[in-house]
Amino acid sequence: MAKKNEILRGAEIFCRALKDEGVKHVFGYPGGAVLHIYDELYKQEDVDHILVRHEQGATHAADGYARATGKPGVVLVTSGPGATNAVTGIATAYMDSIPLVVFTGQVPTNMIGNDAFQEVDSIGITRPCVKHNFLVKDVNDLAATIKKAFYVATSGRPGPVVVDVPKDVTADSCEYVYPKQVDMRSYRPVVKGHPGQIKKAAKLILSAKKPMIYSGGGVILGEASQQLTELAQYLGYPITNTLMGLGAYPATEKQFIGMLGMHGTYEANMAMHHCDILLAIGARFDDRVTGDLEKFCPYAKIVHIDVDPSSIAKNVPVDIPIVGDVKHVLNDLIGFIKTDKAKPDKKALESWWKQIHEWAAIDCLKYDKSTSVIKPQYVIEKLYELTGGDAYITSDVGQHQMWAAQFYKFDKPRRWINSGGLGTMGFGLPAAMGVKLAFPEETVACITGEASLVMCIQELSTCLQYDTPIKIINLNNRYMGMVRQWQEFFYSGRYSHSYMEALPDFVKMAESYGHVGVRIEKTSDVEAALKEALAMKDRTVMMDFVTDQTENVYPMIASGKGHHEMHLSPDRELA
């Protein structure tokens, strides 16, 4: 006789479903609408709950966890302000296609729409910035909805999914059945690329005289770094990564010519502008990458591979679109290229590489190392040197983010954790905490600036409670650095509200949270301070580097300009 399934309350179903889904960590903050769930979390030991100090911190921590592991990050917040506080982190994940499952509490079903205490329309509010969202009105639907949420978040083009759960649903009971798989007629992402399109792409790629490979975050999300590396090295073509794609191809390999875009290298941007065949893989032609669309790759035929059909030709018309999972498509493309009678044009390629090396000789990232005032680039170079390029690096948003992307060479995917699409200040610290929970034995460093750092500074308390000893590199120039840079370039030096006039003592602040704080003011002290901090394996260390206030990020493509119209640093500027 078949054994009957257990009868469980909704809160028990929630915990059991997470266990059956293989979830190890949930980042959250309790409140009235989710207290039944929190009571069940207390009774079980399979899923660890991480109590953050703000719901935005929960979403960023789960996001960092997801970016580093490839597994979905899970968040639990209460209704009303709990849900709205989480929206910034949800939008951050949405812009960068990061898989999150965010559970928001809701008032009881019979009170929805009555302006009840701590009620907001979580579904309506989050609809523009999620891959999908669900409102569960019946406990019988809860387990299946949770399964669907994880499936939608992690398949196709990943993204955040919100599940809104009314309090009465968590109190009601039903038979527990967790589905083994999901079949949604309205959602069936394409996995295999069209073989005819892939064959056409292979022939076009092999005909190139001035080729470029342009890869984005989709290569990392699709676990296709190995295939990308194999393809690029077989062809011998130059390759560039987007900000989100750093680490998809090893930065220390000779074919990598640096990041492209607004603050990309001179050689990468010039090669993009002059190429005749462009292979775009898992990239969305973001405006910070393309510059002026009218001037983007004017001589190139474009092949675009992406799992999301809506991303293809959205911003830039392409010649050969291929919809499919990046790993599957690259495997097929490699097969077609290796078996084709045509081979890469070695003579043309030799001439193309000669031109690229001439552009690279300009040394567009060079900066003055002779000053006693700390240059932010120097701090990152030393961090790279001392960690052997093997650390997990999170960042906030601004100048420090760009310098980290330029000067820390990522040879592995999922080591560079930053908010690309939304550009969310406050992301770095909680994201580093999430990464450290996933990889407790690894070195995790947050590169930040004083303006970003204070936005989620309360998560230092979470770091202490859950023993996540991260290293915080605060490049403190006493300005909102990127805002100041734009004001210098485009607003005649009118530094309107970009100067931070009332900063805390970051050393004392770190110490007040139970961590180590260090202030570094001279270039000669940078290396020793980093060494000492990295040696403290069991302590979170806040390093407050007092850096040059006037330093700008170069190269830079101004708004309305093309890849060939970059601003270089004053001593590098071309005639």
N, C-alpha and C positions, 0 to 999 in steps of 0.2 A: 504494500500500500504506500503511495507517494507521501512523503513527509510534507506537511503543510508549512508554508513560510510563516515567520514570526509576525505577530501584530506589534507594530511599533508606533510610537508617537512621532510627529513630524520632526521634532528636534533630534530624536534618536535616528530617524531616517537620514537626516542631514549628516550626522557624524559617521554613520555606517557607510553611506555613499562615498564620502571622502576617503574612508579607509579602503573601500573596494576600488576606488579610482587610483589608489596608490599615492595619495597626497600625504606629505610628511610635515609640511609647515603651513599654517594659516596666519596671516597678518591681520590684526583687527583691533577693535576698540568696542567695548560693550555699551549697551543702552537698553532702555525699556523694551523696545520691540523685538530684541534678540535674546532676551534673558533666558527663555526656555532652551535655546541652543547653547548658551554659555553654561547653563546648568549641566547639560549633557557632556559638554567638552570637559568639564571638571571631573566627570565620572569615568572618563576613558583615558587610555594612555597611548593610543595608536597615532594620533595626530597632535603635534605640538602647536600650541597657540602662542604667537608672539604678540605681546601687548605693546603696541606703539604708543606714542604720546599725542598723535594727531592722525586723523584718517588719511590726509594727504601722504603722510609718512608711510602708512600701510600700503597704499597703492604703489608708491615708488620703491619700497622694499621688495614687494612682490614682483615688481617689474624688473628690478636688478637681478633677483633670483631667477626669473624666467630667461632673461637675456644670457645669463652665465651658464645655465643648465640646459636650456632648450625645453624644459618642462613648464607647464602652465603655472603662473603664480596665482595664489588664492587669497582673497580678501574677504573679511567679514566686518560689516559696519551696521550701525543701527539706522533707523529711519530719520527723516528730516535732515538736520544739520550733519548727521553722520554720513548720509548719502551725498549731500551737496559738497561736503569737504573732500570727498573722494573723487569728484568730477575732474579736477585738474590732472590727477594721476591717471584716470581712465583715458582722458584725451591724449595724454602723453603717450600711453601705450598704443592707442589707436593710430596716431600719426606715424609711429614706427613699426606697426604691425607686430606687436608683442602679445603673446597669448596670456590673458588674464581671465579668471573667473571671479567676478565680484558679487558677493551676496549682500544685498541691502535689506535690512529689516523694513517692515511696513506696518502701518496700523491695521487692526483687524478688518477683514473684508467688508463687514457691515458698516464700517466707518469711513471707508475710502470715498473721497469726494465731499466729506462733511467738514473739511478744515479742522480735523482732529488735531490734538496736541502732537507735535513733531511729525506732521504729515506733509510730504511733498510728492509731486508726481515724478517719481524716480524714473519711470519708463519714458515719460515725455522729455524730461531734462537730459537724459543720457542718450536718447535716440540718435542725435547727430554725431556722437563721438564713440559709438560702439559698433562692433561687427553685427551684433544682434542682442536683443534683450527679451526677457520673459517675466511675466507676472503670474505667479502660481496662486490660483484661487481655490484649489482643492488638494488636500493632502495626498489623494490617490495619484496625482500628477507629479508629485515632488521628485521622486527618485528618477523617473524618466526624463524630467526636465533637467536635472543635474547632469545626467549622462549626455543629453543633447548639448548642454552648455560647454562641457569639456570637448566634445567632438567639434563643435563649431569653432571654438577658440583656437584649436590646434591644427585643424585641417585646412587645405587650400592656402589662401593668404591668411596667416594667423591674425588674431586681434582680440580685444577685450569683449567679454560677454557679461552682461549684468543679469542677475536673477533676483527679482524682487519678491520677498517672502513675507506675507502678512503674519502677524503674531498668532492668530487663531489656527493657521495652517500648521504652525510648529507645535500646537497643543493637541490637535486632532490626531486620530490613530487610523492606521490601515495596515494591510498586509504588505510586507517589505519584499519587493522584487527589484533588483538592480539589473537593468538590461545589459547583455553582453556586448551588443553592438547597436548602432543607430542607423536607421534608413529614413532620410528626409527627402521626399520627392522634390521639394522646392530648393534643395541645396545639395548639389552633387558636383563638387569641384573637379575640374579636368586635371588628370595626372599625366597622361602620356601626350606628348606633342604630336602634331600631324607629321607623319614621315615624309610626305611630299614637301612640306615647308622646310623641314630640317635638311633634306637633301639639297634643296635650292639654296639654303643658307650656307651649307658646306661649300658649294661651288663658288658662291659669291665671295666667301671669306678667303678661299684659296687663290682668288684672282687679284687680291689686294696688292697694291704697290706701297701704300702708306697706311697700314692698318692700325687700329686701336681697339683694345679690349677695355670696356668700361663696366665695372661690376659694382653692385650695390649690396645693401643689407639683405636682399632676398637670397643671395648665395649663402650667407651665414644662416639665415632662418631655415633654408632648405637643406642644410647640412651638405652643401655641395662644394666645399673648399677644395677637397681632394680632386674632384673632377675639373674644377676651374684651373688648378695648378697643372694638372696633366695636359689639358688642352693648350694653355698658354706656353708651356715649355716645349710641347711638340711643335707648335707653330713658330715659336721664337719671336712672337709679336710683343710690342710694348703693352703694358697693362697699368691701369689706374683704378683706384678704389674711391668710392664716395666716402663721406664722413661715416656713414652707417656701415659701410663695407670694409672698413679697415680691419686687417687680419684675415680676410677671406683669401688673399694671396700674400705670401710672406714678404714683409716690407724690406727685408735685407737681401732678397733675391735681386739679381742684376736687371731683370726685365721690369721690375716695379719702378715706375718713374714718379711716384708720389701721389698724394691725394689731388683731386681736381676741384675746380669750382672757385667760389668767391675768395677763399684763402688757400687755394691749392698751389702747387708748384708751377713755376714758369714753364718748365718743360712739359708737364702734363697738360696744361691748358693750351699751350701752343700746338702740341701734337693733336689734341682734340680738334682744334680749329682747322688744321691743315690735312687731317686724315682723309683718305678716300673711301675706306670701308670701316664702319663702326659697329662692333659687336657689343650690344648692351644687354647685360645679364642681371636680372633681379634688381633693376634700378627703375626709378619712376620719373626721371628727368625733372627733378626738383629745380625750382627757380634759383636756388643757391648754387646749383651745379651748372645750369645751362647759361647763366647770364642772359643777355638779350636774345630772345628766341629767334628774332629775325637774323641774327648773326651766328646762330648756333650751327656748328659743323656744316658750313656752306657747300663743301665739296664732297660730302660723304653720302654713300648709300648706307642705310641703317638696318641692321638685324636686331630685333628686340625679343628677348625671351622673358616671359613673366607668367606666373601662375594666375594672376588676376587679369582677365580680359579687359576690364575697365581701365587698367593702367596703360594699355598699349594704345599709342597714338592719341593719348589724352592731352598731352602738352606738345609733343613733337610728332609729325607724320613719319611713319617708318615704311621701309620698302618690303621687308619680310617679317611679318609678325609671327611669333610662335607662342601659343598658349599652352602651358603645362608646368608640371613640377620641375624646378630647375635641375635637380639631380638627374631625373629621368631624361630630360631633354639633352643635357650635356653628355650623358653616357651615349645616347644615340648619335649626337653630333660628332663626338670623338670617333665613333665607329665609322660614320660616313666619310669623315675627313681622312682617316688613316687608310681606308680602302680605295679612295678616289685616286685615279691615275695622276691627276694634277698634284703638284707639291708647292709649298710656299716659294715665291720668287726670291731666291737668295740674293741676287744682285740688287734688286730693288730694295730689299729689306736692309742690306748693308748700307746703301745710300741713305735710307730713312733713319737708321740708327745713328749714322754720322751726324745728321741734322739734329736729332734729339740730344745727342751728347754735346753739341755746340750750345743748344739752349740751356742744358744742365750746367755748363761751365760758368754761366752767369752767377751761379751759387746764390739763388734768390732767398735762401733762409739764413744767410750769414748775418751775424749781429756782433756788436762790440763786446768783447770779453775782457777788456782791459780795465774796466771801471770797478771801483770798490763798491759802488751801489749795485745791489743784486739785480741781475737781469732774470726775468721769469723763465726765459728759454733755458738758461743755464741750470736752473733748479731741476727742470724736467729732464734735461740731458743727463744730469748726475743721477737722478732717480732711475732712469733707464739703465745706466751703466751699472749701478749698484744692485739692481734687481735682475740683471741679465736679460731684460726684456720679457721676463716670465711672470710678472705680476698681473693681477686683475686690476684694471684702472677704471674708476668711475670719474665722471666730471659733472660739474654744473654747466652753466651756459654763459658764454662771453669770451673774452680774450684768452683766459686760461684754458678754455676748452679747445680753442684753435691751436694754441701753442702745444697742448698735449697731443693733439692729432698730428701736428707737424714734426714734433721732436721725440715722441716715444714710438719706437718702431715695433709694430705689432706683427709677429710672425705666425700667430695662431688666431683662429676665430674665437669669438665669445670672450675675449680678454678686454675689449674696449666697450665700456658700458656708459652711454651718454644719451641725453635727450636731443635727437636730431631734428625731427619734424616740428614739434611744438616749441622747442627751445625753452624748457622749464627750469627756471632758477629754483633752487631748493632740492633738486633731484639727487645730487651726488652723494650726500651723507646717508640718507635712508637706503639708497640703492646699494652702496658699499656694505651696509649692514646686512642686506638681503643676500649679497654675494658671499659674505663671510659665513653666514649661516649654512649656505649650500656647500662651501668649501672651507671648513674651519682650519685646515692645515696650510692653506695657501696665503701668500701675501696679497692683501687687498689695500689699495691706496685710493683715496679720494682727492683729486686735484680740483681745487675750488678757488673762489675769490671771496673777499669779505662781504660783498653784497649778497651773493648767493647763499653763503654759508648760514647767515642768520635766519634765513627763511624757514628752515626745518631744524634749527639748532637743538630743539627740544629732544630730538631723537638720540642725542648723546646719552640721555637717561636710559633709553632702550638698549643702547650698546653696552652699558654697564650691567643692566639686569640680565641680559642674555649672553654676556661674555663674548662679544664680537670685537676683538682687538684689531681695529683698522688703523691705518695711518692717514692723517688728514694733512694735505699740503695746501696751506692757505696762501695764495699768492696775493698778498695784501698791498694794493697800490692806492688805497684810500679813495678810490673812485669806482663807479660802475664803469669798468674799463672800456667795454665796447661802445657804450653810450657816449662816453667821453671822446673816443676815437672818431665816431661819426660826427660829433659836434665840432671837433677840430677840423675835420675835412670838409664838411658840408654846411656848417652853421657858423662859420667865421669865428670859431673858438668861443662861442657863447655856451659855457658849460652849465646849462640850466638844470639844476637839481640832480646833477650826476656825482657831486662830491659828497662823500660820506663823512659828515661832520661830527657825529656822535657815536663812534664805534666803541664796542666793549673792549676790555682787555681780554684778548682771546686766551692768553695763558691762564689767567685767573678763572675765566669761564670754564675752561677744560678741567681745571683742578676742582672747581666747585661741583662738577658732575662726577668726580672720582677718577678722572683721567690724568694723563701727563700733559703738561703744556710747556712749549719751548718757543722763545722768540729769537729770530735770527736776523741780524741787521747788516752783516758784512759778507761779501762774496767769499772771502777766505774761510768762513765758518760753515758754509753750505754743506760741503761733503761730510764733514765730521758729524753735523747734526742729523743728516739723513742716515748715516751709518749707525749712530746711536739709537735712533728711533726704530730702524728696521731690526736691530738686535733685540729690542724689547718685544718678544713674540707674544707675550700675554697681556700687553697693555695697549689701550687706544692712546695714540699720541697725536696731539694737535701741534703742528709746526707752523708758526706764524712767521712767514718770510716777508720782511718789509722790502718791497720791490720798487724799481724805478717807475715813478708815476707817469712819465712821459712816453714810455715804450708803446709802440703800436704794432699791430699784427700785419705783416707783409708776407707775400704779395696780397693785393686786394683788387677785386673787380668791383667797381662802383656800379650802382643801379643804372640800368640802361646801356651798359657796356658789354662787349663781347669778350670771349676768351683771349683774344689777341690784344686787348686794350687794358692790361693790368697795370696797377700802380705797384712799383717796386719800392723798397726802402730808398731814402734819398741818396745813399752812397752806391746803390745798385741800379738806379734809374737809367734807362737806356736813352741815348741821344735822340 
